Amino acid sequence: MIRRASGQSHLQRSIQTSTGIQRKPVASEPFVPEPLLDTDEAAAIMRIHPKTLQRYARQGIVRGFQLGSMWRFRASDIDRWISEQLAS
């Protein structure tokens, strides 16, 4: 049995299952994953050399992940790094 928790606004509703676990209802819009940038694309946006970007990723300066020998970066992480650099 599924019940909606009472006393919550329309946006904050959660679903409580018969086991007592609360979870948010499934969104009506389909999930669209964020596109990933390769090293060359991300480095061009950041205006740095691709090898410098890979070094930053290994050092943890820029968030990225390695799939085999290829690096991938989320556009939001690159945008966040640029904003942090402009703010400092």
KOLKOL-151563 format. One record per atom (N, C-alpha, C): residue number from 0; atom name; x negated, y, z. Coordinates in pm, 1 decimal. Layout:
torti NUM bavo CA X X Y Y Z Z;
...
! end
This chain:
torti 0 bavo N X -84.0 Y -117.3 Z 0.0;
torti 0 bavo CA X 0.0 Y 0.0 Z 0.0;
torti 0 bavo C X -88.9 Y 124.1 Z 0.0;
torti 1 bavo N X -54.1 Y 221.6 Z -81.2;
torti 1 bavo CA X -130.9 Y 345.4 Z -90.3;
torti 1 bavo C X -43.3 Y 459.6 Z -43.4;
torti 2 bavo N X -97.7 Y 541.1 Z 47.6;
torti 2 bavo CA X -24.4 Y 656.0 Z 101.8;
torti 2 bavo C X -109.2 Y 780.1 Z 83.6;
torti 3 bavo N X -42.9 Y 892.3 Z 61.5;
torti 3 bavo CA X -114.2 Y 1019.8 Z 55.9;
torti 3 bavo C X -123.4 Y 1075.0 Z 197.5;
torti 4 bavo N X -238.8 Y 1128.8 Z 230.1;
torti 4 bavo CA X -256.4 Y 1189.8 Z 361.0;
torti 4 bavo C X -175.3 Y 1318.9 Z 365.9;
torti 5 bavo N X -96.4 Y 1335.5 Z 469.3;
torti 5 bavo CA X -11.4 Y 1454.3 Z 478.3;
torti 5 bavo C X -88.0 Y 1570.8 Z 539.1;
torti 6 bavo N X -33.4 Y 1692.4 Z 520.7;
torti 6 bavo CA X -94.8 Y 1810.7 Z 579.3;
torti 6 bavo C X -211.7 Y 1865.1 Z 500.0;
torti 7 bavo N X -226.4 Y 1824.1 Z 375.9;
torti 7 bavo CA X -337.0 Y 1871.6 Z 294.0;
torti 7 bavo C X -281.4 Y 1941.1 Z 171.8;
torti 8 bavo N X -357.9 Y 2035.5 Z 119.2;
torti 8 bavo CA X -314.4 Y 2106.5 Z -0.1;
torti 8 bavo C X -318.8 Y 2012.7 Z -119.8;
torti 9 bavo N X -263.9 Y 2061.7 Z -230.4;
torti 9 bavo CA X -259.6 Y 1982.0 Z -352.7;
torti 9 bavo C X -399.5 Y 1940.1 Z -398.2;
torti 10 bavo N X -498.6 Y 2029.9 Z -386.4;
torti 10 bavo CA X -633.4 Y 2000.2 Z -433.1;
torti 10 bavo C X -712.4 Y 1913.1 Z -336.8;
torti 11 bavo N X -671.4 Y 1909.1 Z -211.2;
torti 11 bavo CA X -748.7 Y 1836.6 Z -110.1;
torti 11 bavo C X -687.0 Y 1702.3 Z -73.4;
torti 12 bavo N X -588.6 Y 1657.6 Z -148.5;
torti 12 bavo CA X -524.0 Y 1531.5 Z -114.9;
torti 12 bavo C X -618.7 Y 1414.6 Z -131.3;
torti 13 bavo N X -604.3 Y 1319.4 Z -47.0;
torti 13 bavo CA X -679.9 Y 1196.4 Z -59.3;
torti 13 bavo C X -582.5 Y 1080.7 Z -50.9;
torti 14 bavo N X -624.8 Y 966.9 Z -92.3;
torti 14 bavo CA X -541.8 Y 847.6 Z -89.4;
torti 14 bavo C X -595.6 Y 755.9 Z 19.1;
torti 15 bavo N X -504.4 Y 705.7 Z 101.4;
torti 15 bavo CA X -544.2 Y 614.0 Z 207.3;
torti 15 bavo C X -489.6 Y 476.6 Z 172.4;
torti 16 bavo N X -577.5 Y 379.1 Z 162.6;
torti 16 bavo CA X -537.0 Y 243.4 Z 129.7;
torti 16 bavo C X -491.1 Y 172.1 Z 255.5;
torti 17 bavo N X -439.2 Y 53.5 Z 238.0;
torti 17 bavo CA X -389.5 Y -23.3 Z 352.0;
torti 17 bavo C X -501.4 Y -59.4 Z 448.6;
torti 18 bavo N X -626.3 Y -56.9 Z 404.1;
torti 18 bavo CA X -738.1 Y -88.0 Z 493.8;
torti 18 bavo C X -781.3 Y 35.0 Z 573.2;
torti 19 bavo N X -721.8 Y 151.8 Z 543.7;
torti 19 bavo CA X -754.8 Y 272.2 Z 617.6;
torti 19 bavo C X -865.7 Y 354.6 Z 555.1;
torti 20 bavo N X -918.6 Y 311.6 Z 441.8;
torti 20 bavo CA X -1025.8 Y 385.1 Z 374.6;
torti 20 bavo C X -963.9 Y 497.6 Z 293.2;
torti 21 bavo N X -1016.4 Y 619.5 Z 311.2;
torti 21 bavo CA X -966.1 Y 732.3 Z 234.6;
torti 21 bavo C X -1055.6 Y 756.2 Z 114.4;
torti 22 bavo N X -993.5 Y 784.7 Z 0.4;
torti 22 bavo CA X -1068.8 Y 818.1 Z -119.3;
torti 22 bavo C X -987.8 Y 918.1 Z -199.5;
torti 23 bavo N X -1057.9 Y 993.7 Z -282.0;
torti 23 bavo CA X -990.1 Y 1091.7 Z -366.1;
torti 23 bavo C X -925.3 Y 1019.9 Z -483.7;
torti 24 bavo N X -813.3 Y 1071.5 Z -532.6;
torti 24 bavo CA X -751.1 Y 1008.4 Z -648.2;
torti 24 bavo C X -838.0 Y 1024.3 Z -772.4;
torti 25 bavo N X -822.0 Y 935.2 Z -864.8;
torti 25 bavo CA X -897.5 Y 938.3 Z -988.9;
torti 25 bavo C X -856.3 Y 1061.7 Z -1068.0;
torti 26 bavo N X -954.1 Y 1133.4 Z -1121.0;
torti 26 bavo CA X -925.2 Y 1254.0 Z -1197.3;
torti 26 bavo C X -853.5 Y 1216.9 Z -1326.1;
torti 27 bavo N X -767.9 Y 1306.3 Z -1370.1;
torti 27 bavo CA X -693.7 Y 1280.4 Z -1492.4;
torti 27 bavo C X -779.5 Y 1301.3 Z -1615.7;
torti 28 bavo N X -888.2 Y 1376.5 Z -1602.9;
torti 28 bavo CA X -978.4 Y 1399.3 Z -1715.1;
torti 28 bavo C X -1086.2 Y 1290.7 Z -1716.2;
torti 29 bavo N X -1126.3 Y 1246.6 Z -1833.9;
torti 29 bavo CA X -1231.0 Y 1143.0 Z -1839.5;
torti 29 bavo C X -1366.0 Y 1199.8 Z -1796.7;
torti 30 bavo N X -1447.9 Y 1114.1 Z -1739.5;
torti 30 bavo CA X -1581.1 Y 1153.4 Z -1695.1;
torti 30 bavo C X -1670.5 Y 1170.8 Z -1817.7;
torti 31 bavo N X -1738.3 Y 1284.4 Z -1825.6;
torti 31 bavo CA X -1831.7 Y 1311.0 Z -1934.8;
torti 31 bavo C X -1969.5 Y 1330.3 Z -1871.6;
torti 32 bavo N X -2062.6 Y 1238.9 Z -1895.6;
torti 32 bavo CA X -2194.9 Y 1251.7 Z -1834.4;
torti 32 bavo C X -2271.4 Y 1370.8 Z -1891.8;
torti 33 bavo N X -2356.6 Y 1428.1 Z -1808.9;
torti 33 bavo CA X -2438.7 Y 1540.6 Z -1852.6;
torti 33 bavo C X -2542.5 Y 1492.0 Z -1952.6;
torti 34 bavo N X -2559.9 Y 1564.6 Z -2062.8;
torti 34 bavo CA X -2661.0 Y 1521.1 Z -2159.4;
torti 34 bavo C X -2801.9 Y 1532.8 Z -2101.2;
torti 35 bavo N X -2887.3 Y 1443.6 Z -2144.1;
torti 35 bavo CA X -3025.5 Y 1443.4 Z -2098.6;
torti 35 bavo C X -3115.1 Y 1501.9 Z -2206.4;
torti 36 bavo N X -3216.2 Y 1573.5 Z -2163.0;
torti 36 bavo CA X -3313.0 Y 1632.8 Z -2254.6;
torti 36 bavo C X -3441.5 Y 1551.8 Z -2250.2;
torti 37 bavo N X -3506.8 Y 1536.4 Z -2365.6;
torti 37 bavo CA X -3637.3 Y 1472.4 Z -2363.2;
torti 37 bavo C X -3743.2 Y 1578.3 Z -2328.4;
torti 38 bavo N X -3866.2 Y 1536.3 Z -2319.7;
torti 38 bavo CA X -3973.6 Y 1626.1 Z -2277.4;
torti 38 bavo C X -3988.5 Y 1746.0 Z -2370.1;
torti 39 bavo N X -3984.5 Y 1722.1 Z -2500.1;
torti 39 bavo CA X -4002.4 Y 1832.1 Z -2595.6;
torti 39 bavo C X -3889.2 Y 1935.0 Z -2586.6;
torti 40 bavo N X -3764.4 Y 1886.9 Z -2574.9;
torti 40 bavo CA X -3650.4 Y 1978.2 Z -2565.6;
torti 40 bavo C X -3655.9 Y 2061.7 Z -2437.4;
torti 41 bavo N X -3681.9 Y 1994.4 Z -2325.3;
torti 41 bavo CA X -3686.8 Y 2064.8 Z -2197.0;
torti 41 bavo C X -3803.6 Y 2162.0 Z -2191.7;
torti 42 bavo N X -3919.0 Y 2122.1 Z -2243.5;
torti 42 bavo CA X -4036.3 Y 2209.6 Z -2242.7;
torti 42 bavo C X -4013.0 Y 2332.9 Z -2329.8;
torti 43 bavo N X -3943.2 Y 2316.5 Z -2441.5;
torti 43 bavo CA X -3912.7 Y 2431.4 Z -2528.0;
torti 43 bavo C X -3823.1 Y 2530.8 Z -2456.2;
torti 44 bavo N X -3725.2 Y 2481.3 Z -2380.6;
torti 44 bavo CA X -3636.6 Y 2570.0 Z -2304.3;
torti 44 bavo C X -3715.1 Y 2643.5 Z -2196.3;
torti 45 bavo N X -3807.4 Y 2572.1 Z -2130.4;
torti 45 bavo CA X -3885.7 Y 2629.9 Z -2021.5;
torti 45 bavo C X -4004.4 Y 2713.0 Z -2071.5;
torti 46 bavo N X -4035.5 Y 2698.3 Z -2200.0;
torti 46 bavo CA X -4148.3 Y 2767.7 Z -2261.8;
torti 46 bavo C X -4282.0 Y 2729.7 Z -2198.4;
torti 47 bavo N X -4297.2 Y 2599.3 Z -2179.5;
torti 47 bavo CA X -4423.2 Y 2543.9 Z -2131.5;
torti 47 bavo C X -4459.4 Y 2426.0 Z -2221.1;
torti 48 bavo N X -4580.5 Y 2379.2 Z -2211.6;
torti 48 bavo CA X -4625.8 Y 2265.1 Z -2291.1;
torti 48 bavo C X -4560.4 Y 2137.0 Z -2237.1;
torti 49 bavo N X -4524.4 Y 2043.1 Z -2324.9;
torti 49 bavo CA X -4462.5 Y 1917.8 Z -2279.3;
torti 49 bavo C X -4545.8 Y 1840.0 Z -2177.6;
torti 50 bavo N X -4676.7 Y 1840.2 Z -2191.7;
torti 50 bavo CA X -4761.9 Y 1770.2 Z -2094.1;
torti 50 bavo C X -4757.3 Y 1838.2 Z -1957.4;
torti 51 bavo N X -4744.2 Y 1971.2 Z -1957.2;
torti 51 bavo CA X -4730.4 Y 2044.3 Z -1830.2;
torti 51 bavo C X -4599.7 Y 2004.8 Z -1762.9;
torti 52 bavo N X -4493.4 Y 1992.6 Z -1839.5;
torti 52 bavo CA X -4364.0 Y 1951.1 Z -1783.8;
torti 52 bavo C X -4373.1 Y 1810.8 Z -1726.0;
torti 53 bavo N X -4438.4 Y 1720.1 Z -1796.1;
torti 53 bavo CA X -4453.9 Y 1584.5 Z -1743.5;
torti 53 bavo C X -4534.2 Y 1584.7 Z -1613.8;
torti 54 bavo N X -4637.1 Y 1667.7 Z -1606.1;
torti 54 bavo CA X -4716.0 Y 1678.5 Z -1483.4;
torti 54 bavo C X -4629.9 Y 1734.3 Z -1369.6;
torti 55 bavo N X -4549.3 Y 1838.1 Z -1398.6;
torti 55 bavo CA X -4458.6 Y 1893.7 Z -1297.6;
torti 55 bavo C X -4361.5 Y 1786.4 Z -1247.8;
torti 56 bavo N X -4313.6 Y 1702.5 Z -1337.9;
torti 56 bavo CA X -4219.8 Y 1596.9 Z -1298.5;
torti 56 bavo C X -4288.8 Y 1493.9 Z -1208.7;
torti 57 bavo N X -4410.1 Y 1454.7 Z -1244.1;
torti 57 bavo CA X -4485.0 Y 1358.7 Z -1160.3;
torti 57 bavo C X -4512.5 Y 1416.2 Z -1022.5;
torti 58 bavo N X -4537.8 Y 1548.3 Z -1014.0;
torti 58 bavo CA X -4568.3 Y 1613.5 Z -887.3;
torti 58 bavo C X -4442.1 Y 1649.4 Z -808.8;
torti 59 bavo N X -4325.4 Y 1634.1 Z -869.7;
torti 59 bavo CA X -4200.1 Y 1664.8 Z -801.5;
torti 59 bavo C X -4163.3 Y 1811.9 Z -807.5;
torti 60 bavo N X -4230.5 Y 1890.5 Z -889.0;
torti 60 bavo CA X -4199.9 Y 2032.9 Z -902.6;
torti 60 bavo C X -4069.7 Y 2050.7 Z -980.4;
torti 61 bavo N X -4050.7 Y 1966.7 Z -1082.0;
torti 61 bavo CA X -3929.0 Y 1966.0 Z -1163.2;
torti 61 bavo C X -3868.0 Y 1827.7 Z -1151.6;
torti 62 bavo N X -3735.6 Y 1821.3 Z -1132.7;
torti 62 bavo CA X -3669.8 Y 1691.2 Z -1124.1;
torti 62 bavo C X -3658.7 Y 1628.9 Z -1261.8;
torti 63 bavo N X -3697.9 Y 1505.5 Z -1272.8;
torti 63 bavo CA X -3688.1 Y 1429.6 Z -1395.7;
torti 63 bavo C X -3704.7 Y 1282.7 Z -1362.9;
torti 64 bavo N X -3679.1 Y 1199.0 Z -1458.9;
torti 64 bavo CA X -3700.7 Y 1056.9 Z -1435.0;
torti 64 bavo C X -3760.4 Y 993.9 Z -1558.0;
torti 65 bavo N X -3834.4 Y 889.7 Z -1533.8;
torti 65 bavo CA X -3909.6 Y 824.3 Z -1638.9;
torti 65 bavo C X -3843.6 Y 691.6 Z -1674.5;
torti 66 bavo N X -3818.5 Y 673.0 Z -1803.8;
torti 66 bavo CA X -3765.3 Y 547.1 Z -1855.3;
torti 66 bavo C X -3874.6 Y 486.0 Z -1941.7;
torti 67 bavo N X -3944.9 Y 391.6 Z -1886.3;
torti 67 bavo CA X -4061.5 Y 337.2 Z -1956.6;
torti 67 bavo C X -4168.2 Y 444.9 Z -1964.1;
torti 68 bavo N X -4204.0 Y 483.9 Z -2084.9;
torti 68 bavo CA X -4303.3 Y 590.4 Z -2100.4;
torti 68 bavo C X -4238.7 Y 724.5 Z -2134.5;
torti 69 bavo N X -4104.9 Y 728.4 Z -2141.8;
torti 69 bavo CA X -4034.2 Y 850.8 Z -2179.9;
torti 69 bavo C X -3976.8 Y 921.3 Z -2058.0;
torti 70 bavo N X -3989.7 Y 1052.0 Z -2054.2;
torti 70 bavo CA X -3931.4 Y 1132.7 Z -1948.4;
torti 70 bavo C X -3798.8 Y 1189.3 Z -1995.8;
torti 71 bavo N X -3702.3 Y 1200.6 Z -1904.5;
torti 71 bavo CA X -3572.7 Y 1260.8 Z -1932.5;
torti 71 bavo C X -3540.8 Y 1360.4 Z -1821.9;
torti 72 bavo N X -3474.0 Y 1468.4 Z -1861.0;
torti 72 bavo CA X -3443.2 Y 1577.3 Z -1768.2;
torti 72 bavo C X -3298.2 Y 1620.6 Z -1786.9;
torti 73 bavo N X -3230.6 Y 1648.9 Z -1676.0;
torti 73 bavo CA X -3095.3 Y 1703.5 Z -1683.1;
torti 73 bavo C X -3105.0 Y 1851.9 Z -1713.7;
torti 74 bavo N X -3017.7 Y 1899.4 Z -1799.9;
torti 74 bavo CA X -3017.3 Y 2040.8 Z -1836.4;
torti 74 bavo C X -2992.2 Y 2127.8 Z -1712.9;
torti 75 bavo N X -2908.2 Y 2082.1 Z -1621.2;
torti 75 bavo CA X -2879.5 Y 2160.5 Z -1500.7;
torti 75 bavo C X -3003.3 Y 2173.2 Z -1412.1;
torti 76 bavo N X -3087.4 Y 2068.6 Z -1406.7;
torti 76 bavo CA X -3211.0 Y 2076.1 Z -1328.3;
torti 76 bavo C X -3309.7 Y 2174.6 Z -1390.6;
torti 77 bavo N X -3316.3 Y 2176.2 Z -1523.1;
torti 77 bavo CA X -3404.4 Y 2270.2 Z -1591.8;
torti 77 bavo C X -3355.4 Y 2412.3 Z -1568.5;
torti 78 bavo N X -3224.5 Y 2432.5 Z -1579.3;
torti 78 bavo CA X -3166.0 Y 2564.6 Z -1556.9;
torti 78 bavo C X -3191.2 Y 2612.0 Z -1413.3;
torti 79 bavo N X -3178.4 Y 2521.0 Z -1317.0;
torti 79 bavo CA X -3201.9 Y 2554.1 Z -1176.3;
torti 79 bavo C X -3348.7 Y 2593.9 Z -1155.2;
torti 80 bavo N X -3441.2 Y 2521.5 Z -1216.9;
torti 80 bavo CA X -3584.3 Y 2552.0 Z -1203.1;
torti 80 bavo C X -3613.6 Y 2689.7 Z -1260.3;
torti 81 bavo N X -3557.9 Y 2721.1 Z -1376.5;
torti 81 bavo CA X -3579.2 Y 2852.2 Z -1437.2;
torti 81 bavo C X -3525.6 Y 2962.1 Z -1347.0;
torti 82 bavo N X -3406.9 Y 2942.2 Z -1290.3;
torti 82 bavo CA X -3348.5 Y 3042.5 Z -1199.1;
torti 82 bavo C X -3435.5 Y 3063.3 Z -1076.1;
torti 83 bavo N X -3491.0 Y 2955.3 Z -1022.1;
torti 83 bavo CA X -3578.6 Y 2965.5 Z -905.6;
torti 83 bavo C X -3706.6 Y 3041.5 Z -940.9;
torti 84 bavo N X -3759.2 Y 3018.3 Z -1060.4;
torti 84 bavo CA X -3881.1 Y 3087.9 Z -1101.1;
torti 84 bavo C X -3856.3 Y 3237.4 Z -1122.1;
torti 85 bavo N X -3739.0 Y 3270.1 Z -1173.9;
torti 85 bavo CA X -3705.7 Y 3411.6 Z -1195.0;
torti 85 bavo C X -3682.0 Y 3483.4 Z -1062.0;
torti 86 bavo N X -3628.5 Y 3409.4 Z -963.1;
torti 86 bavo CA X -3598.1 Y 3469.2 Z -833.4;
torti 86 bavo C X -3724.4 Y 3493.1 Z -750.5;
torti 87 bavo N X -3828.9 Y 3415.7 Z -773.9;
torti 87 bavo CA X -3949.7 Y 3429.3 Z -690.9;
torti 87 bavo C X -4049.2 Y 3527.5 Z -749.3;
! end
